[in-house]
Amino acid sequence: MTTKHFLHDPAHLLTTSLHSLTLTNPGLALDAANKIIYRRPGYGPASQRTHIISGGGSGHEPSFAGMVGPGLLSAAVAGTIFASPSAEQIRAAIMGRVEHHDAEGGGVLVTVMNYTGDVLNFGMAVETARAAGVEVEMVVVGDDVGVGRAKAGKVGRRGIAGTVLVHKISGALAAQGKGLKEVAKVARLVSENLVSVGASLEHVHVPGRAKPDVNATEYLRDREVEIGMGIHNEQGSSREEVELPELVRKMLAQMLDQSDKDRAFVNVNSNEVVLLVNNLGGVSVLEMGGIVTEVVTQLEKSYNIRPVRILSGIFMTSLNGLGFSITLLNVVNTGIGSASMIELLDYPCEATGWSSPVSTQTWEEKNTATRQQDASGGGKIKPSGLTMDNATAQQALTRALETVVAVEPEVTRYDTIVGDGDCGIGLRRGAEAILNRLKSHPMSGDAVVDVTNIVPIVEKEMDGTSGAIYAIFLHALVGSLRSQGPGEASPKVWASALKQSCDALSKYTPAQPGDRTLVDALYPFVDVLAHTGDVKEAAKAAQAAAEGTKGMKASLGRTVYIGGSGFEQVPDPGAWGLASFFLGLADINS
């Protein structure tokens, strides 16, 4: 592993790297504050009514910003190295950095790779945009077979280099003027027919981080290769000393062996198959040529597969990763006229990351236009007519938030044992911020208005996975409450809206009761409230369920990786914190 870099400040590195794209393609612009690369107005087909936005952590260049251009993405959002961008960045891209057409059927397709932080933050932004009236759909791509079903569990397959084929094919369809539903359908179809796996000779070092202990057991030895290594140094399926032919044989078997039920995600049985061999950033062009030849030879000899398209190059990296990945696309009928996957793959595009030259016309136009409109999506909140006694509601919410503040030391102690110790602090920070808001801006008595005013505080003050979960849930709750129509916000009405919000949340996290997460307290509260209409009984159910997480082995979250026996000693911190909120809401002393 090399720890030598030309640029050591990761923030400066990211900013200058994004800026370079506007230098190499004058059709692109940079929203530096939100780290968004987007097409300048007028750059792209005039008939395009569906726009595709993607993004993720930096370090995977040219994905995603290098894929912005006509025939591909309309905008890309960059997080810091190997970390998801925030929901606010993504929302700015959706709301203000792509054109919104009045034409029927148009909208925004958000494509994201299957990593928890990306799914939650992109999902939060999607829900916000929907609440603001934007037609938007989200497709989550998981193509990696390096980790099988048993180990991946509810998290599912990771997204890796196959994602760029989803972008290319759906981007071509969007460029031809197709509507959001059609573009999203094809994007999902491509995603469902992808298998990929990577291999690397070394981990990578992130600029700005301390030098690792290369003698630690997690680092690869000479001649060792990790099969299935993720694009953020994640562990793969095995470490072996193998030469290239045997390595490729094992990788192809993971993708194509239908008898391996742990990894037989796609039956690659089409007459047309696309092969993508992706350089993870550090393999020489000379060596990549040898790798491509080995892969193509084995596909034909061992599986009788002769790819109709063979793509090789740098599409999705792991910084300067000394490895490569193989992707196979099982070409199927799109069901949309004559728009076949192959025709869409061949369709012209202009993006530096697709090794497509920028046209003379683009250079000569010297387009300097930018988008300056406000992308916050804010504005006056329309009352819903769903009313409650504002004094009683404020008293109950204040009591609940003060309870969360009071139990912070306890939640922090639990999270120190089974997590990274920040759960209680994050809950307290959010609770205190809402309490400060209530002091200066008392509740109005309109349920939708009051919940809507809380959402941006949660987004701003509560970070991490739990913050994203709460924000997604509250965004969905706003829409659910509004759908209840005018009238009294009774416990039964709240229960119905909360149930719809739980359903919305389940689209972005697989967490269910029994996984040892905050959901263990949330679902029982909602269920009992729906059956009884009694807030006190619902809060008691949440408390009992939170206590029941003691001894429950985690299926999701950071606790999965920490291990040890701490889970036998304490309840889940997130569930305990939420149950405490409910107890305060019901005026029950825990």
C-alpha positions as CSV (number, residue, x, y, z in Angstrom):
1,M,0.0,0.0,0.0
2,T,1.3,3.4,-0.9
3,T,0.6,6.3,1.4
4,K,2.3,8.9,-0.9
5,H,0.1,11.5,-2.5
6,F,0.6,14.8,-4.4
7,L,-2.4,16.4,-2.5
8,H,-2.7,15.6,1.2
9,D,-5.7,17.8,2.1
10,P,-8.8,15.8,1.3
11,A,-11.1,18.8,1.2
12,H,-8.8,20.7,-1.2
13,L,-8.4,17.6,-3.3
14,L,-12.1,17.1,-3.7
15,T,-12.8,20.8,-4.6
16,T,-10.0,21.0,-7.2
17,S,-10.9,17.7,-8.7
18,L,-14.5,18.7,-9.2
19,H,-13.4,22.1,-10.6
20,S,-11.2,20.3,-13.2
21,L,-14.3,18.8,-14.8
22,T,-15.5,22.3,-15.8
23,L,-12.1,22.9,-17.3
24,T,-12.0,19.7,-19.4
25,N,-15.7,20.1,-20.4
26,P,-17.0,23.6,-20.7
27,G,-20.6,22.3,-20.9
28,L,-20.4,21.6,-17.2
29,A,-20.8,23.8,-14.1
30,L,-19.9,23.3,-10.5
31,D,-22.0,24.2,-7.5
32,A,-19.0,24.3,-5.1
33,A,-21.0,24.8,-1.9
34,N,-23.0,21.6,-2.5
35,K,-20.3,19.7,-4.5
36,I,-22.6,19.2,-7.5
37,I,-21.4,18.9,-11.1
38,Y,-24.3,19.7,-13.4
39,R,-25.0,20.4,-17.1
40,R,-25.1,24.1,-18.0
41,P,-28.5,25.3,-19.3
42,G,-28.8,24.4,-22.9
43,Y,-26.2,21.7,-22.8
44,G,-28.1,18.5,-23.9
45,P,-31.1,17.5,-25.9
46,A,-33.9,20.1,-25.9
47,S,-36.5,17.4,-25.9
48,Q,-35.1,15.7,-22.7
49,R,-37.8,15.7,-20.0
50,T,-36.4,13.2,-17.6
51,H,-33.1,14.0,-15.8
52,I,-30.9,11.5,-14.0
53,I,-29.0,12.4,-10.9
54,S,-26.5,10.1,-9.1
55,G,-23.6,10.4,-6.7
56,G,-21.9,9.0,-3.7
57,G,-18.6,9.2,-1.9
58,S,-15.6,10.6,-3.7
59,G,-12.7,8.4,-4.6
60,H,-14.6,6.4,-7.3
61,E,-13.8,8.8,-10.1
62,P,-14.8,9.1,-12.9
63,S,-18.0,8.0,-11.3
64,F,-20.0,9.9,-10.7
65,A,-19.2,13.5,-11.7
66,G,-17.2,12.3,-14.7
67,M,-20.4,10.7,-16.1
68,V,-22.3,14.0,-16.3
69,G,-23.1,15.0,-19.9
70,P,-25.6,14.6,-22.7
71,G,-26.7,11.0,-23.0
72,L,-25.7,10.2,-19.4
73,L,-26.3,12.0,-16.1
74,S,-27.7,15.5,-15.7
75,A,-26.0,16.1,-12.4
76,A,-23.8,14.3,-9.8
77,V,-23.4,14.9,-6.1
78,A,-20.1,14.3,-4.3
79,G,-19.6,13.3,-0.7
80,T,-16.2,13.4,1.0
81,I,-13.9,10.5,0.2
82,F,-15.8,7.2,0.7
83,A,-18.7,9.0,2.5
84,S,-22.2,9.7,1.3
85,P,-23.1,13.3,0.4
86,S,-25.7,14.9,2.7
87,A,-29.4,15.0,2.0
88,E,-29.2,18.7,1.7
89,Q,-26.6,18.5,-1.1
90,I,-28.7,15.9,-2.9
91,R,-31.9,18.0,-2.4
92,A,-30.1,21.0,-3.9
93,A,-29.3,18.9,-7.0
94,I,-32.8,17.6,-7.4
95,M,-34.6,20.9,-6.8
96,G,-32.2,23.4,-8.4
97,R,-29.5,22.0,-10.6
98,V,-31.6,20.2,-13.3
99,E,-34.4,21.5,-15.4
100,H,-37.9,20.7,-14.4
101,H,-40.2,20.3,-17.3
102,D,-44.0,20.9,-17.3
103,A,-44.4,18.2,-19.9
104,E,-46.4,15.3,-18.8
105,G,-44.3,12.3,-17.7
106,G,-41.1,14.1,-17.0
107,G,-39.2,14.2,-13.8
108,V,-36.0,13.2,-12.0
109,L,-34.6,9.7,-11.7
110,V,-32.2,9.3,-8.7
111,T,-29.8,6.4,-9.1
112,V,-27.8,5.3,-6.0
113,M,-25.5,2.4,-5.2
114,N,-26.6,0.1,-2.3
115,Y,-24.7,1.5,0.7
116,T,-26.6,2.4,3.9
117,G,-25.5,6.0,4.1
118,D,-26.2,6.6,0.4
119,V,-29.6,5.0,0.4
120,L,-30.7,6.9,3.5
121,N,-29.4,10.3,2.5
122,F,-30.6,10.0,-1.1
123,G,-33.9,8.6,0.1
124,M,-34.3,11.6,2.5
125,A,-33.8,14.0,-0.4
126,V,-36.2,12.1,-2.6
127,E,-38.9,12.2,0.0
128,T,-38.3,16.0,0.5
129,A,-38.6,16.6,-3.3
130,R,-41.8,14.6,-3.5
131,A,-43.3,16.5,-0.6
132,A,-42.4,19.7,-2.6
133,G,-44.3,18.3,-5.7
134,V,-41.3,17.1,-7.8
135,E,-41.9,13.9,-9.8
136,V,-39.0,11.8,-8.7
137,E,-38.1,8.1,-8.5
138,M,-35.2,6.3,-7.0
139,V,-33.4,3.2,-8.2
140,V,-30.9,1.4,-5.9
141,V,-28.2,-0.6,-7.7
142,G,-26.7,-3.7,-6.0
143,D,-24.6,-5.7,-8.5
144,D,-21.7,-7.1,-6.4
145,V,-21.6,-10.9,-5.8
146,G,-18.4,-10.8,-3.8
147,V,-20.5,-11.1,-0.6
148,G,-23.1,-13.8,-0.8
149,R,-26.7,-13.8,0.5
150,A,-25.8,-15.3,3.9
151,K,-23.2,-12.7,4.8
152,A,-25.0,-9.7,3.2
153,G,-28.2,-10.5,5.0
154,K,-30.8,-7.7,4.8
155,V,-28.3,-5.2,3.5
156,G,-28.2,-7.0,0.2
157,R,-25.7,-6.7,-2.6
158,R,-23.3,-3.7,-2.7
159,G,-23.3,-1.4,-5.7
160,I,-20.0,-1.4,-7.7
161,A,-18.9,-0.8,-11.4
162,G,-22.1,-2.3,-13.0
163,T,-23.8,0.9,-11.9
164,V,-22.3,2.8,-14.8
165,L,-24.1,0.5,-17.3
166,V,-27.4,1.5,-15.5
167,H,-26.4,5.2,-16.0
168,K,-25.4,4.7,-19.7
169,I,-28.5,2.9,-20.8
170,S,-31.1,4.9,-18.8
171,G,-29.3,8.1,-19.7
172,A,-29.6,7.3,-23.4
173,L,-33.3,6.7,-23.0
174,A,-33.7,10.0,-21.2
175,A,-31.8,11.8,-23.9
176,Q,-34.4,10.5,-26.4
177,G,-37.2,12.3,-24.6
178,K,-38.7,9.3,-22.7
179,G,-40.7,9.9,-19.6
180,L,-39.7,9.2,-16.0
181,K,-41.7,5.9,-15.6
182,E,-40.1,4.4,-18.8
183,V,-36.6,5.5,-17.8
184,A,-36.9,4.3,-14.3
185,K,-38.3,1.0,-15.5
186,V,-35.3,0.4,-17.8
187,A,-32.9,1.4,-15.1
188,R,-34.3,-1.2,-12.7
189,L,-34.3,-3.8,-15.5
190,V,-30.6,-3.2,-16.1
191,S,-29.9,-3.3,-12.4
192,E,-31.7,-6.6,-12.0
193,N,-29.7,-8.2,-14.7
194,L,-26.2,-7.2,-13.5
195,V,-23.5,-9.3,-11.7
196,S,-20.1,-7.9,-10.8
197,V,-17.2,-8.9,-8.7
198,G,-13.8,-7.3,-8.0
199,A,-10.4,-8.4,-6.8
200,S,-7.5,-6.4,-5.5
201,L,-3.8,-6.9,-4.5
202,E,-3.8,-4.1,-2.0
203,H,-6.0,-1.9,0.2
204,V,-5.9,1.8,-0.6
205,H,-4.9,4.8,1.6
206,V,-7.1,7.8,1.8
207,P,-5.2,11.1,1.6
208,G,-5.1,13.0,4.9
209,R,-5.4,9.9,7.0
210,A,-2.7,8.5,9.3
211,K,-0.4,5.9,7.9
212,P,-1.8,2.4,8.7
213,D,0.0,-0.4,10.4
214,V,1.0,-2.5,7.4
215,N,1.8,-5.4,9.7
216,A,-1.8,-5.6,10.9
217,T,-3.6,-8.8,10.0
218,E,-6.2,-7.0,7.8
219,Y,-3.6,-6.0,5.2
220,L,-2.7,-8.2,2.3
221,R,0.6,-10.0,2.1
222,D,2.9,-10.4,-0.9
223,R,1.2,-12.5,-3.6
224,E,-2.1,-12.4,-1.8
225,V,-5.2,-11.2,-3.6
226,E,-8.6,-10.5,-2.0
227,I,-11.5,-11.8,-4.1
228,G,-14.6,-9.7,-3.7
229,M,-13.0,-6.7,-2.0
230,G,-15.4,-3.8,-1.9
231,I,-14.6,-0.3,-3.3
232,H,-14.0,1.1,0.1
233,N,-11.5,-1.6,1.3
234,E,-14.4,-3.8,2.6
235,Q,-13.6,-7.4,3.1
236,G,-14.4,-9.8,0.3
237,S,-15.1,-13.5,0.1
238,S,-11.5,-14.9,0.5
239,R,-7.8,-14.2,0.3
240,E,-5.7,-16.5,-1.8
241,E,-2.3,-16.7,-3.5
242,V,-3.4,-17.2,-7.1
243,E,-2.2,-16.3,-10.5
244,L,-4.4,-14.5,-13.0
245,P,-6.0,-17.5,-14.8
246,E,-7.1,-19.1,-11.5
247,L,-8.3,-15.7,-10.1
248,V,-10.4,-15.0,-13.2
249,R,-11.8,-18.6,-13.0
250,K,-12.9,-18.0,-9.4
251,M,-14.4,-14.6,-10.1
252,L,-16.4,-15.9,-13.1
253,A,-17.7,-18.8,-11.0
254,Q,-19.0,-16.4,-8.4
255,M,-21.0,-14.6,-11.1
256,L,-22.1,-17.6,-13.3
257,D,-22.3,-20.8,-11.2
258,Q,-26.1,-21.4,-10.8
259,S,-25.4,-24.2,-8.4
260,D,-23.9,-21.7,-5.9
261,K,-27.2,-20.7,-4.3
262,D,-25.5,-18.1,-2.1
263,R,-24.4,-16.1,-5.2
264,A,-26.7,-17.2,-8.1
265,F,-28.3,-13.8,-8.2
266,V,-28.8,-13.6,-12.0
267,N,-29.1,-16.4,-14.6
268,V,-26.9,-15.1,-17.4
269,N,-28.7,-16.9,-20.2
270,S,-29.3,-14.2,-22.8
271,N,-28.1,-14.5,-26.4
272,E,-26.6,-11.1,-25.8
273,V,-24.2,-10.4,-22.9
274,V,-22.3,-7.2,-22.3
275,L,-18.9,-7.4,-20.6
276,L,-17.3,-4.5,-18.6
277,V,-13.8,-4.9,-17.2
278,N,-13.2,-2.0,-14.9
279,N,-9.8,-0.7,-13.7
280,L,-10.0,0.1,-9.9
281,G,-7.5,2.9,-10.5
282,G,-4.0,1.5,-10.1
283,V,-3.6,-1.2,-12.8
284,S,-1.4,-0.3,-15.8
285,V,-3.1,-0.1,-19.2
286,L,-0.7,-2.8,-20.4
287,E,-1.8,-5.2,-17.6
288,M,-5.5,-4.4,-18.1
289,G,-5.1,-5.6,-21.7
290,G,-3.9,-9.0,-20.4
291,I,-6.7,-9.2,-17.9
292,V,-9.4,-8.5,-20.6
293,T,-8.0,-11.1,-22.8
294,E,-8.0,-13.7,-20.0
295,V,-11.6,-12.9,-19.1
296,V,-12.9,-13.0,-22.6
297,T,-11.1,-16.3,-23.3
298,Q,-12.4,-18.0,-20.2
299,L,-16.0,-16.8,-20.9
300,E,-16.0,-18.4,-24.3
301,K,-14.1,-21.6,-23.3
302,S,-15.9,-22.3,-20.0
303,Y,-19.3,-20.8,-20.5
304,N,-19.8,-20.4,-24.2
305,I,-20.4,-16.7,-23.7
306,R,-19.2,-14.4,-26.5
307,P,-20.0,-10.9,-25.3
308,V,-21.6,-8.6,-27.9
309,R,-20.0,-5.6,-26.4
310,I,-16.7,-5.5,-24.5
311,L,-15.9,-2.4,-22.5
312,S,-12.6,-1.9,-20.7
313,G,-11.2,1.1,-18.9
314,I,-11.5,3.3,-15.8
315,F,-15.1,3.7,-15.0
316,M,-15.4,3.3,-11.2
317,T,-12.3,3.3,-9.0
318,S,-11.2,2.8,-5.5
319,L,-8.8,5.7,-5.5
320,N,-5.6,4.1,-6.9
321,G,-6.8,0.6,-6.1
322,L,-4.5,-2.1,-7.5
323,G,-7.3,-4.3,-8.8
324,F,-10.1,-4.7,-11.3
325,S,-13.7,-5.8,-11.4
326,I,-15.7,-7.8,-13.9
327,T,-19.3,-7.0,-14.8
328,L,-21.7,-9.0,-16.9
329,L,-25.0,-7.6,-18.1
330,N,-27.7,-10.1,-19.1
331,V,-29.4,-8.2,-22.0
332,V,-33.2,-8.5,-21.9
333,N,-36.0,-6.9,-23.7
334,T,-36.8,-3.4,-22.4
335,G,-40.4,-3.6,-23.5
336,I,-40.1,0.0,-24.9
337,G,-40.5,-0.1,-28.7
338,S,-37.2,-0.5,-30.5
339,A,-35.1,0.8,-27.6
340,S,-33.0,-2.2,-27.0
341,M,-30.3,-2.2,-24.3
342,I,-27.6,-2.6,-26.9
343,E,-28.8,0.3,-28.9
344,L,-29.0,2.4,-25.8
345,L,-25.5,1.4,-24.8
346,D,-24.2,2.5,-28.2
347,Y,-26.2,5.7,-28.2
348,P,-23.9,8.8,-28.4
349,C,-23.0,10.5,-25.2
350,E,-20.5,13.2,-24.2
351,A,-18.9,12.7,-20.8
352,T,-15.2,12.6,-19.9
353,G,-15.7,9.5,-17.8
354,W,-17.1,7.5,-20.7
355,S,-14.0,8.2,-22.8
356,S,-16.2,10.1,-25.2
357,P,-14.7,13.2,-26.8
358,V,-16.3,16.6,-26.2
359,S,-17.6,18.0,-29.5
360,T,-16.1,21.0,-31.4
361,Q,-19.5,22.7,-31.0
362,T,-19.4,22.5,-27.2
363,W,-15.9,24.1,-27.1
364,E,-16.8,26.9,-29.6
365,E,-20.1,27.8,-27.9
366,K,-18.1,28.9,-24.8
367,N,-21.3,28.5,-22.7
368,T,-21.0,30.5,-19.5
369,A,-24.6,30.2,-18.2
370,T,-25.2,28.8,-14.7
371,R,-28.3,28.1,-12.5
372,Q,-28.6,30.6,-9.7
373,Q,-32.1,29.9,-8.4
374,D,-32.7,29.0,-4.8
375,A,-32.4,25.2,-4.4
376,S,-33.5,25.0,-0.8
377,G,-37.1,24.0,-1.6
378,G,-38.3,26.1,1.3
379,G,-41.2,28.5,1.5
380,K,-44.4,29.1,3.4
381,I,-46.1,25.9,4.6
382,K,-49.6,25.4,3.5
383,P,-51.9,24.6,6.5
384,S,-53.6,21.2,6.4
385,G,-56.6,21.8,8.6
386,L,-55.6,18.8,10.7
387,T,-55.9,20.4,14.0
388,M,-54.9,19.7,17.6
389,D,-54.8,21.7,20.8
390,N,-51.6,23.6,20.4
391,A,-51.0,24.2,24.2
392,T,-51.5,20.5,25.0
393,A,-49.4,19.4,22.1
394,Q,-46.6,21.8,23.0
395,Q,-46.6,20.6,26.6
396,A,-46.5,16.9,25.6
397,L,-43.7,17.4,23.0
398,T,-41.7,19.5,25.4
399,R,-42.0,16.8,28.1
400,A,-40.9,14.1,25.6
401,L,-37.9,16.1,24.4
402,E,-36.8,16.9,28.0
403,T,-37.0,13.2,28.7
404,V,-34.7,12.5,25.8
405,V,-32.2,15.1,27.2
406,A,-32.4,13.5,30.6
407,V,-31.6,10.0,29.5
408,E,-28.7,11.0,27.3
409,P,-26.0,9.7,29.8
410,E,-27.8,6.4,30.0
411,V,-28.1,6.1,26.2
412,T,-24.5,7.1,25.7
413,R,-23.3,4.5,28.2
414,Y,-25.2,1.8,26.3
415,D,-23.8,3.0,23.0
416,T,-20.3,3.0,24.3
417,I,-20.6,-0.7,25.0
418,V,-22.2,-1.7,21.7
419,G,-21.5,1.2,19.3
420,D,-19.3,4.2,18.9
421,G,-20.8,6.2,21.8
422,D,-22.5,9.0,19.8
423,C,-26.2,7.9,19.8
424,G,-27.2,9.7,23.0
425,I,-25.4,12.9,22.1
426,G,-27.0,13.0,18.7
427,L,-30.5,12.5,20.3
428,R,-29.8,15.2,22.9
429,R,-28.5,17.6,20.3
430,G,-31.7,17.2,18.2
431,A,-34.0,17.4,21.2
432,E,-32.4,20.6,22.5
433,A,-32.5,22.2,19.1
434,I,-36.3,21.5,18.8
435,L,-36.8,22.7,22.4
436,N,-35.1,26.0,21.5
437,R,-37.3,26.3,18.5
438,L,-40.5,25.7,20.5
439,K,-39.5,28.5,22.9
440,S,-39.3,31.1,20.2
441,H,-41.9,29.6,17.8
442,P,-44.7,27.9,19.7
443,M,-46.7,25.2,18.0
444,S,-49.5,26.4,15.7
445,G,-52.0,23.6,16.3
446,D,-51.8,22.4,12.7
447,A,-50.2,19.0,12.7
448,V,-48.7,19.2,9.3
449,V,-47.2,22.7,9.8
450,D,-45.8,21.7,13.2
451,V,-44.1,18.5,12.0
452,T,-42.8,20.2,8.9
453,N,-41.1,22.9,11.0
454,I,-39.3,20.2,13.0
455,V,-37.9,18.3,10.0
456,P,-35.1,20.7,9.0
457,I,-33.9,20.9,12.6
458,V,-33.6,17.1,12.7
459,E,-31.7,17.2,9.4
460,K,-29.3,19.8,10.5
461,E,-28.6,18.8,14.1
462,M,-28.8,15.0,14.0
463,D,-26.1,13.4,11.9
464,G,-25.3,9.7,11.2
465,T,-27.6,6.9,10.3
466,S,-30.1,7.5,13.0
467,G,-30.5,11.2,12.0
468,A,-31.2,10.2,8.4
469,I,-33.7,7.6,9.6
470,Y,-35.6,10.1,11.7
471,A,-35.5,12.7,8.9
472,I,-36.9,10.3,6.3
473,F,-39.6,9.2,8.8
474,L,-40.6,12.7,9.6
475,H,-40.7,13.8,5.9
476,A,-42.9,10.8,5.2
477,L,-45.1,11.7,8.2
478,V,-45.7,15.2,6.8
479,G,-47.2,13.7,3.6
480,S,-49.1,11.0,5.6
481,L,-50.7,13.6,7.9
482,R,-51.7,15.8,5.0
483,S,-53.4,12.8,3.3
484,Q,-55.6,12.4,6.4
485,G,-57.4,15.6,5.4
486,P,-58.9,18.3,7.6
487,G,-60.3,17.4,10.9
488,E,-59.1,16.5,14.4
489,A,-55.6,15.0,14.8
490,S,-56.8,12.2,17.1
491,P,-54.6,9.3,18.3
492,K,-56.2,7.1,15.6
493,V,-55.4,9.7,12.9
494,W,-51.8,9.9,14.2
495,A,-51.6,6.1,14.3
496,S,-52.7,5.8,10.6
497,A,-50.2,8.5,9.5
498,L,-47.4,6.9,11.6
499,K,-48.1,3.5,10.0
500,Q,-47.8,5.0,6.5
501,S,-44.5,6.6,7.5
502,C,-43.2,3.2,8.7
503,D,-44.1,1.8,5.3
504,A,-42.2,4.7,3.6
505,L,-39.2,4.2,5.9
506,S,-39.0,0.5,5.0
507,K,-38.1,1.5,1.4
508,Y,-34.8,2.8,2.6
509,T,-33.8,0.5,5.4
510,P,-34.5,-3.2,5.8
511,A,-34.7,-2.8,9.6
512,Q,-37.6,-4.7,11.2
513,P,-38.4,-5.6,14.8
514,G,-35.9,-8.1,16.0
515,D,-32.9,-6.5,14.2
516,R,-31.9,-4.5,17.3
517,T,-32.5,-1.0,16.0
518,L,-34.7,1.9,17.0
519,V,-37.4,0.3,14.9
520,D,-37.8,-2.2,17.7
521,A,-39.4,0.6,19.8
522,L,-41.1,2.4,16.9
523,Y,-43.2,-0.4,15.4
524,P,-44.8,-1.5,18.8
525,F,-45.7,2.1,19.6
526,V,-47.4,2.5,16.3
527,D,-49.2,-0.9,16.4
528,V,-50.6,-0.5,19.9
529,L,-51.6,3.1,19.2
530,A,-53.5,1.9,16.1
531,H,-55.3,-0.8,18.1
532,T,-56.1,1.1,21.3
533,G,-55.8,4.8,20.6
534,D,-54.1,5.0,24.0
535,V,-50.8,6.9,24.0
536,K,-49.8,5.5,27.4
537,E,-50.4,1.9,26.4
538,A,-48.4,2.5,23.2
539,A,-45.5,4.0,25.1
540,K,-45.4,1.1,27.5
541,A,-45.3,-1.3,24.6
542,A,-42.3,0.7,23.1
543,Q,-40.5,0.6,26.5
544,A,-41.1,-3.2,26.8
545,A,-39.8,-3.8,23.3
546,A,-36.7,-1.6,23.9
547,E,-36.0,-3.6,27.1
548,G,-36.4,-6.8,25.0
549,T,-33.5,-5.8,22.8
550,K,-31.1,-6.7,25.6
551,G,-29.5,-10.0,24.5
552,M,-30.8,-9.6,21.0
553,K,-28.0,-9.9,18.4
554,A,-27.9,-7.1,15.9
555,S,-28.6,-7.7,12.2
556,L,-28.0,-4.1,11.1
557,G,-25.9,-1.1,12.2
558,R,-22.5,-0.6,13.6
559,T,-23.0,-3.2,16.3
560,V,-22.8,-5.9,13.6
561,Y,-19.2,-5.1,13.1
562,I,-18.2,-4.6,16.7
563,G,-19.0,-8.0,18.0
564,G,-18.4,-9.1,21.6
565,S,-20.9,-9.8,24.3
566,G,-22.0,-6.2,25.0
567,F,-25.4,-6.8,23.4
568,E,-26.2,-9.2,26.2
569,Q,-25.7,-6.6,28.8
570,V,-27.6,-3.5,27.5
571,P,-30.6,-2.7,25.3
572,D,-30.2,-1.1,21.9
573,P,-29.3,2.6,22.5
574,G,-31.5,3.9,19.7
575,A,-34.5,1.9,20.7
576,W,-34.1,3.0,24.4
577,G,-33.8,6.6,23.4
578,L,-36.9,6.5,21.3
579,A,-38.9,4.6,23.9
580,S,-37.9,7.3,26.4
581,F,-39.3,9.9,24.1
582,F,-42.6,8.0,23.9
583,L,-42.7,7.7,27.7
584,G,-42.3,11.5,28.1
585,L,-44.9,12.1,25.5
586,A,-47.4,9.9,27.5
587,D,-46.2,11.5,30.8
588,I,-45.0,8.2,32.2
589,N,-42.0,8.1,34.5
590,S,-39.6,5.5,33.3
